[in-house]
Amino acid sequence: MNDSKSLLRALIAAAWLATPLAVAQTKDLEVVPANPDARVQLDIRINQHTVAIGDEVQFDFISSADGYVTLWDVGTSGRVSRIYPNELGGDSRVRAGVGYGAGGPNDAFAFRVGGPPGMEDVYLVWTQTAEAQPKQFNYRDAGALSKDLAVVERLAPADWATAKVTFEITPDGRPQTTRLTPPAATADAGGGQVYILAMGANVGELTKTNADARNFATTLQRLFAVPPGQVRLLENAYKRDFTDSMEWLRASVKPDDLVLIFFSGHGSTLEDDDNDEADGLDEVFVMYDAEGVAQPSAQHVVRDDEFAAWVGRLSTDRTIVFVDACHSGGLRKSLTNARTKFFVGGDLGRPARAGGWQQKAASLLRKDLAGGVDGNRRLSGPQSTVKGLVYAAAQENEYALEVADGGLFITRLLQKLSQAQNARLADLFAETQQVVKQDSGGQQTPVAVGDSRLGETLNLATAVR
């Protein structure tokens, strides 16, 4: 094949993927099949997670078993198309442990991104036989694809598996921030000063955590009329930033003060290092130290034990922690138009080793709770070991989700705060809990852990505009 023909084929394939609809359609979260008992491990990656309209992207994927694959693009327009194999190339058959690419420089086709802006998914479907793969090339939406995959879901667990990668399409290739209108400064902090620490860490596929942190800090600062010197905002926070900021709080906070701490990013797990976990795993916050690291480990995260100790050293008991992350891979379905906030890589997110802490810790009075914190079993039920109150984005066995506007939990909560009129924080959280559960199709339920009196006594009121 001569060079001119090769170039022609590449341009045709690029145009094939690049045709946007004139008007963007609103996409709700859609449930697509995911095999909770899959015997086959799949991994799919994109070369960039925030993409400008007109950019070319490529995908890499690998399977742990021989079989057959297809790649499905769930577009921001709502359309669903099979992009691999396509009429210009690609082979559905894959070999175990062999890495494959689609849209790269060695292919006879390329993928050029169209529009409209929004969150887009590419969904990888593996089956043991070619006959089990969907037969159509296009679907009107993710729900239609999901229905056609119903036959796949009925296969034996060892015969099918799925994975997806989510990326953001923007006009200029930079993550877009949806700014919430902050409420007027009419909240009652209860007599003391208010301190705010807000952190984000855009590790891996996540692109909205810094916007989450900014929106949290802006909204709560206005709501409580907090002086700038009592607010600390950390974008792409490193572990040392977290440590330094907790020391700043320890040195600044007085007994009657109110401390508001927020983290948006990946949660994960790490093998327990002090024999205090019944399941042999510590919950961790994945800091920006882990970004781009091939094998993340303990030096790139903050353990739940560390965090509990830091909060415990504060001189006030009035601490409220907001966590938009998850510490367990628990969803039994995959959702389109959303990223999960549980990190797996290196030492993180792996099962506990048999015969290690897991067996030694069986008699300990500890229990994992939502939000990446431990609990103690007491007569009144599990109590958080983190002092104060923790509002967590999801239950311990669920994923937290990042959607187009940001973390699903914190975005909905800040919207409630902005609309509040003479409401208690506990009531606004309860409303948020129901909205998030509904928006996620029942797969994410925020929870409150710890001293519920803090949320019940903190009154919020915003002026009517």
BATI-467668 format. One record per residue (C-alpha): chain; x, y, z. Coordinates in nm, 2 decimals. Layout:
<dovexs>
 kette      x      y      z
     A      X      Y      Z
...
</dovexs>
This chain:
<dovexs>
 kette      x      y      z
     A   0.00   0.00   0.00
     A   0.14   0.34  -0.10
     A   0.16   0.64   0.14
     A  -0.12   0.83  -0.02
     A  -0.36   0.54   0.03
     A  -0.26   0.50   0.39
     A  -0.32   0.87   0.46
     A  -0.66   0.85   0.29
     A  -0.77   0.56   0.51
     A  -0.66   0.74   0.83
     A  -0.85   1.06   0.73
     A  -1.17   0.86   0.65
     A  -1.16   0.69   0.99
     A  -1.10   1.01   1.17
     A  -1.40   1.18   1.00
     A  -1.61   0.88   1.08
     A  -1.58   0.94   1.46
     A  -1.58   1.32   1.44
     A  -1.93   1.41   1.33
     A  -2.10   1.59   1.62
     A  -2.47   1.66   1.67
     A  -2.56   2.03   1.65
     A  -2.72   2.03   1.99
     A  -2.59   1.85   2.30
     A  -2.82   1.61   2.46
     A  -2.84   1.57   2.84
     A  -2.72   1.23   2.94
     A  -2.84   1.06   3.26
     A  -2.63   0.79   3.42
     A  -2.70   0.46   3.25
     A  -2.65   0.12   3.39
     A  -2.45  -0.12   3.16
     A  -2.35  -0.48   3.24
     A  -2.06  -0.55   3.47
     A  -1.96  -0.90   3.58
     A  -1.91  -0.90   3.96
     A  -1.77  -1.26   3.95
     A  -1.56  -1.23   3.64
     A  -1.27  -1.47   3.61
     A  -1.11  -1.26   3.34
     A  -0.93  -0.94   3.42
     A  -0.96  -0.66   3.17
     A  -0.79  -0.32   3.15
     A  -0.85  -0.04   2.91
     A  -0.68   0.30   2.90
     A  -0.68   0.62   2.70
     A  -0.38   0.83   2.62
     A  -0.53   1.15   2.77
     A  -0.83   1.20   3.01
     A  -0.93   1.55   2.90
     A  -0.96   1.59   2.53
     A  -1.02   1.89   2.30
     A  -1.27   1.86   2.02
     A  -1.07   1.78   1.71
     A  -0.80   1.59   1.90
     A  -0.70   1.23   1.82
     A  -0.71   0.97   2.09
     A  -0.59   0.61   2.11
     A  -0.68   0.32   2.34
     A  -0.48   0.04   2.48
     A  -0.64  -0.28   2.63
     A  -0.53  -0.62   2.76
     A  -0.71  -0.93   2.87
     A  -0.60  -1.21   3.11
     A  -0.75  -1.48   2.89
     A  -0.79  -1.57   2.52
     A  -1.12  -1.45   2.38
     A  -1.30  -1.19   2.16
     A  -1.35  -0.82   2.23
     A  -1.54  -0.52   2.09
     A  -1.50  -0.15   2.19
     A  -1.81   0.07   2.22
     A  -1.81   0.44   2.22
     A  -2.09   0.59   2.44
     A  -2.08   0.94   2.30
     A  -2.16   1.28   2.46
     A  -2.43   1.31   2.19
     A  -2.60   1.00   2.33
     A  -2.50   0.78   2.04
     A  -2.34   0.44   2.08
     A  -2.11   0.30   1.81
     A  -1.87   0.01   1.78
     A  -1.53   0.16   1.71
     A  -1.32  -0.16   1.72
     A  -1.30  -0.37   1.52
     A  -1.42  -0.14   1.24
     A  -1.44  -0.15   0.86
     A  -1.08  -0.02   0.83
     A  -0.91  -0.26   1.07
     A  -0.88  -0.44   1.40
     A  -0.92  -0.80   1.50
     A  -1.18  -0.91   1.76
     A  -0.97  -1.20   1.87
     A  -0.73  -1.14   2.15
     A  -0.46  -1.35   2.33
     A  -0.41  -1.37   2.70
     A  -0.16  -1.12   2.84
     A  -0.10  -0.94   2.50
     A  -0.15  -0.57   2.49
     A  -0.35  -0.43   2.20
     A  -0.40  -0.07   2.07
     A  -0.67   0.10   1.87
     A  -0.62   0.43   1.69
     A  -0.25   0.44   1.73
     A   0.02   0.55   1.48
     A   0.06   0.19   1.35
     A  -0.31   0.15   1.27
     A  -0.48   0.22   0.94
     A  -0.73   0.44   1.12
     A  -0.74   0.71   1.38
     A  -1.01   0.83   1.63
     A  -1.07   1.21   1.61
     A  -1.30   1.34   1.89
     A  -1.62   1.52   1.79
     A  -1.86   1.67   2.03
     A  -2.06   1.81   2.21
     A  -1.85   1.86   2.53
     A  -1.92   1.63   2.82
     A  -1.82   1.30   2.97
     A  -1.77   1.01   2.72
     A  -1.72   0.64   2.78
     A  -1.55   0.37   2.58
     A  -1.67   0.03   2.69
     A  -1.47  -0.29   2.64
     A  -1.67  -0.62   2.61
     A  -1.49  -0.95   2.63
     A  -1.65  -1.29   2.56
     A  -1.51  -1.63   2.53
     A  -1.67  -1.69   2.19
     A  -1.72  -1.45   1.90
     A  -2.09  -1.55   1.87
     A  -2.17  -1.39   2.21
     A  -2.07  -1.04   2.10
     A  -2.34  -0.79   2.00
     A  -2.42  -0.80   1.63
     A  -2.52  -0.44   1.57
     A  -2.28  -0.16   1.50
     A  -2.48   0.13   1.64
     A  -2.74   0.19   1.92
     A  -2.95   0.49   2.00
     A  -2.81   0.51   2.36
     A  -2.64   0.31   2.63
     A  -2.96   0.17   2.75
     A  -3.02   0.00   2.41
     A  -2.67  -0.14   2.42
     A  -2.73  -0.27   2.77
     A  -3.05  -0.45   2.66
     A  -2.86  -0.61   2.37
     A  -2.60  -0.73   2.61
     A  -2.86  -0.91   2.82
     A  -2.76  -1.24   2.65
     A  -2.40  -1.18   2.76
     A  -2.51  -1.14   3.12
     A  -2.67  -1.48   3.11
     A  -2.34  -1.65   3.03
     A  -2.13  -1.82   3.29
     A  -1.91  -1.59   3.50
     A  -1.60  -1.72   3.33
     A  -1.73  -1.65   2.98
     A  -1.77  -1.27   2.98
     A  -1.62  -0.95   3.13
     A  -1.64  -0.58   3.08
     A  -1.44  -0.27   3.15
     A  -1.46   0.10   3.06
     A  -1.26   0.42   3.04
     A  -1.42   0.76   3.09
     A  -1.28   1.08   2.95
     A  -1.39   1.44   2.93
     A  -1.44   1.63   2.60
     A  -1.40   2.01   2.62
     A  -1.36   2.29   2.36
     A  -1.00   2.35   2.46
     A  -0.88   2.03   2.62
     A  -0.88   2.18   2.98
     A  -1.11   2.04   3.25
     A  -1.43   2.25   3.28
     A  -1.55   2.38   3.62
     A  -1.91   2.42   3.70
     A  -1.92   2.70   3.96
     A  -2.21   2.68   4.21
     A  -2.36   3.00   4.33
     A  -2.24   3.03   4.69
     A  -2.50   3.12   4.96
     A  -2.50   3.44   5.15
     A  -2.30   3.45   5.48
     A  -2.58   3.38   5.72
     A  -2.48   3.05   5.89
     A  -2.43   3.02   6.26
     A  -2.10   2.86   6.36
     A  -2.21   2.82   6.72
     A  -1.98   3.08   6.89
     A  -1.63   2.98   6.78
     A  -1.42   3.05   6.48
     A  -1.45   2.84   6.16
     A  -1.15   2.68   5.98
     A  -1.18   2.52   5.64
     A  -0.94   2.27   5.48
     A  -1.04   2.16   5.12
     A  -0.83   1.93   4.91
     A  -0.85   1.77   4.57
     A  -0.62   1.52   4.39
     A  -0.67   1.46   4.02
     A  -0.51   1.12   4.01
     A  -0.56   0.88   3.72
     A  -0.89   0.95   3.53
     A  -1.03   1.20   3.78
     A  -1.05   1.56   3.65
     A  -1.30   1.73   3.88
     A  -1.15   1.69   4.23
     A  -0.98   2.03   4.23
     A  -1.31   2.20   4.12
     A  -1.48   2.01   4.40
     A  -1.24   2.15   4.65
     A  -1.27   2.50   4.51
     A  -1.64   2.49   4.52
     A  -1.65   2.35   4.87
     A  -1.41   2.62   5.00
     A  -1.59   2.90   4.83
     A  -1.94   2.80   4.93
     A  -1.85   2.73   5.30
     A  -1.63   3.04   5.33
     A  -1.92   3.26   5.21
     A  -2.17   3.07   5.42
     A  -1.98   3.11   5.75
     A  -1.81   3.44   5.66
     A  -1.47   3.28   5.72
     A  -1.16   3.51   5.70
     A  -0.92   3.41   5.42
     A  -0.65   3.33   5.68
     A  -0.87   3.05   5.81
     A  -0.92   2.88   5.48
     A  -0.67   2.65   5.31
     A  -0.74   2.52   4.96
     A  -0.51   2.25   4.82
     A  -0.54   2.16   4.46
     A  -0.36   1.83   4.35
     A  -0.26   1.79   4.72
     A   0.05   1.59   4.80
     A   0.08   1.39   5.12
     A   0.31   1.65   5.27
     A   0.05   1.92   5.20
     A  -0.21   1.71   5.39
     A   0.03   1.67   5.68
     A   0.13   2.03   5.69
     A  -0.23   2.15   5.68
     A  -0.34   1.92   5.97
     A  -0.05   2.07   6.17
     A  -0.17   2.42   6.07
     A  -0.51   2.33   6.21
     A  -0.36   2.18   6.53
     A  -0.17   2.50   6.60
     A  -0.46   2.73   6.52
     A  -0.78   2.58   6.64
     A  -0.93   2.65   6.98
     A  -1.17   2.43   7.18
     A  -1.49   2.60   7.07
     A  -1.40   2.63   6.70
     A  -1.56   2.45   6.41
     A  -1.33   2.26   6.17
     A  -1.46   2.16   5.82
     A  -1.23   1.92   5.63
     A  -1.30   1.81   5.27
     A  -1.12   1.56   5.04
     A  -1.22   1.48   4.69
     A  -1.02   1.21   4.50
     A  -0.95   0.84   4.49
     A  -0.99   0.62   4.79
     A  -0.83   0.28   4.81
     A  -0.70   0.01   5.04
     A  -0.35  -0.10   5.15
     A  -0.23  -0.39   5.35
     A  -0.27  -0.32   5.72
     A   0.05  -0.22   5.89
     A  -0.05  -0.24   6.26
     A  -0.28  -0.53   6.31
     A  -0.59  -0.33   6.37
     A  -0.81  -0.43   6.07
     A  -1.04  -0.73   6.08
     A  -1.01  -0.76   5.70
     A  -0.64  -0.70   5.69
     A  -0.67  -0.38   5.49
     A  -0.63  -0.01   5.58
     A  -0.84   0.24   5.40
     A  -0.64   0.52   5.24
     A  -0.67   0.86   5.07
     A  -0.47   0.86   4.74
     A  -0.28   1.18   4.72
     A  -0.13   1.35   4.42
     A   0.20   1.18   4.49
     A   0.06   0.87   4.31
     A  -0.01   1.05   3.98
     A   0.19   0.89   3.70
     A   0.36   0.64   3.94
     A   0.38   0.29   3.79
     A   0.36   0.11   4.13
     A   0.19   0.33   4.40
     A   0.25   0.23   4.76
     A   0.22   0.35   5.12
     A   0.44   0.66   5.06
     A   0.18   0.80   4.81
     A  -0.13   0.78   5.04
     A  -0.27   0.88   5.38
     A  -0.39   0.59   5.59
     A  -0.71   0.60   5.79
     A  -0.51   0.56   6.11
     A  -0.30   0.86   6.03
     A  -0.60   1.07   5.96
     A  -0.78   0.97   6.27
     A  -0.47   1.05   6.48
     A  -0.44   1.40   6.32
     A  -0.80   1.48   6.38
     A  -0.77   1.35   6.74
     A  -0.49   1.60   6.81
     A  -0.71   1.90   6.74
     A  -0.82   2.08   7.05
     A  -1.19   2.10   6.94
     A  -1.44   1.82   6.92
     A  -1.64   2.01   6.66
     A  -1.49   1.86   6.35
     A  -1.69   1.77   6.04
     A  -1.52   1.57   5.76
     A  -1.66   1.55   5.41
     A  -1.52   1.27   5.20
     A  -1.60   1.24   4.83
     A  -1.40   0.92   4.76
     A  -1.46   0.55   4.81
     A  -1.26   0.28   4.98
     A  -1.42  -0.04   4.84
     A  -1.49  -0.16   4.49
     A  -1.85  -0.26   4.55
     A  -2.08  -0.17   4.26
     A  -2.22  -0.47   4.09
     A  -2.31  -0.26   3.78
     A  -2.11  -0.02   3.57
     A  -2.25   0.33   3.51
     A  -2.19   0.53   3.19
     A  -2.10   0.90   3.21
     A  -1.93   0.85   3.55
     A  -1.59   0.77   3.68
     A  -1.55   0.56   3.99
     A  -1.33   0.70   4.27
     A  -1.16   0.37   4.39
     A  -0.80   0.33   4.29
     A  -0.63   0.00   4.20
     A  -0.26  -0.01   4.11
     A   0.07  -0.11   4.26
     A   0.01  -0.20   4.63
     A  -0.32  -0.02   4.64
     A  -0.67  -0.18   4.60
     A  -0.54  -0.54   4.63
     A  -0.69  -0.82   4.84
     A  -0.52  -0.88   5.18
     A  -0.27  -1.16   5.18
     A  -0.39  -1.49   5.32
     A  -0.23  -1.57   5.65
     A  -0.13  -1.21   5.72
     A  -0.30  -0.95   5.93
     A  -0.64  -1.09   5.81
     A  -0.61  -1.40   6.03
     A  -0.45  -1.23   6.33
     A  -0.71  -0.95   6.35
     A  -1.02  -1.17   6.38
     A  -1.08  -1.09   6.74
     A  -1.02  -0.72   6.73
     A  -1.31  -0.48   6.80
     A  -1.27  -0.29   6.48
     A  -1.50  -0.24   6.19
     A  -1.46  -0.06   5.86
     A  -1.71   0.23   5.81
     A  -1.78   0.45   5.52
     A  -1.55   0.74   5.44
     A  -1.23   0.55   5.49
     A  -1.25   0.55   5.87
     A  -1.24   0.27   6.12
     A  -1.50   0.20   6.38
     A  -1.53   0.05   6.73
     A  -1.80  -0.20   6.81
     A  -1.98  -0.08   7.12
     A  -2.32  -0.15   7.28
     A  -2.48   0.14   7.10
     A  -2.34   0.02   6.76
     A  -2.04   0.10   6.55
     A  -1.88   0.43   6.64
     A  -1.62   0.62   6.42
     A  -1.27   0.64   6.55
     A  -1.24   0.98   6.38
     A  -1.34   1.25   6.62
     A  -1.65   1.44   6.53
     A  -1.87   1.37   6.23
     A  -1.79   1.22   5.89
     A  -2.01   1.27   5.59
     A  -1.90   1.01   5.33
     A  -2.00   1.00   4.96
     A  -2.09   0.63   4.96
     A  -2.14   0.32   5.18
     A  -1.84   0.11   5.25
     A  -1.93  -0.15   4.98
     A  -2.01   0.11   4.71
     A  -1.83   0.32   4.46
     A  -1.84   0.70   4.48
     A  -1.89   0.86   4.14
     A  -1.74   1.16   3.95
     A  -1.99   1.30   3.69
     A  -1.97   1.59   3.45
     A  -2.02   1.85   3.72
     A  -1.78   1.69   3.97
     A  -1.82   1.45   4.26
     A  -2.18   1.34   4.26
     A  -2.21   1.37   4.64
     A  -2.04   1.70   4.70
     A  -2.20   1.86   4.39
     A  -2.55   1.77   4.51
     A  -2.47   1.87   4.87
     A  -2.34   2.21   4.77
     A  -2.65   2.27   4.56
     A  -2.86   2.20   4.87
     A  -2.65   2.44   5.08
     A  -2.70   2.71   4.82
     A  -3.07   2.67   4.83
     A  -3.11   2.63   5.21
     A  -3.34   2.85   5.42
     A  -3.33   2.79   5.79
     A  -3.23   2.43   5.76
     A  -3.01   2.20   5.97
     A  -2.70   2.05   5.81
     A  -2.83   1.71   5.90
     A  -3.15   1.77   5.71
     A  -2.97   1.90   5.40
     A  -2.75   1.59   5.41
     A  -3.05   1.36   5.43
     A  -3.20   1.54   5.12
     A  -2.87   1.50   4.94
     A  -2.86   1.13   5.04
     A  -3.19   1.07   4.86
     A  -3.09   1.27   4.55
     A  -2.76   1.09   4.51
     A  -2.92   0.75   4.55
     A  -3.18   0.84   4.29
     A  -2.93   0.99   4.04
     A  -2.70   0.69   4.07
     A  -2.99   0.44   4.02
     A  -2.95   0.32   4.38
     A  -2.59   0.24   4.35
     A  -2.44   0.52   4.56
     A  -2.58   0.62   4.90
     A  -2.40   0.88   5.11
     A  -2.38   0.81   5.49
     A  -2.31   0.99   5.81
     A  -2.07   0.84   6.07
     A  -1.99   0.96   6.42
     A  -2.14   1.24   6.64
     A  -2.47   1.31   6.47
     A  -2.54   1.60   6.71
     A  -2.30   1.82   6.51
     A  -2.51   1.80   6.20
     A  -2.83   1.84   6.40
     A  -2.73   2.15   6.58
     A  -2.56   2.33   6.30
     A  -2.82   2.57   6.15
     A  -2.78   2.70   5.80
     A  -2.99   2.99   5.65
     A  -2.94   3.17   5.32
     A  -3.10   3.49   5.21
     A  -3.37   3.47   4.96
     A  -3.26   3.63   4.63
</dovexs>
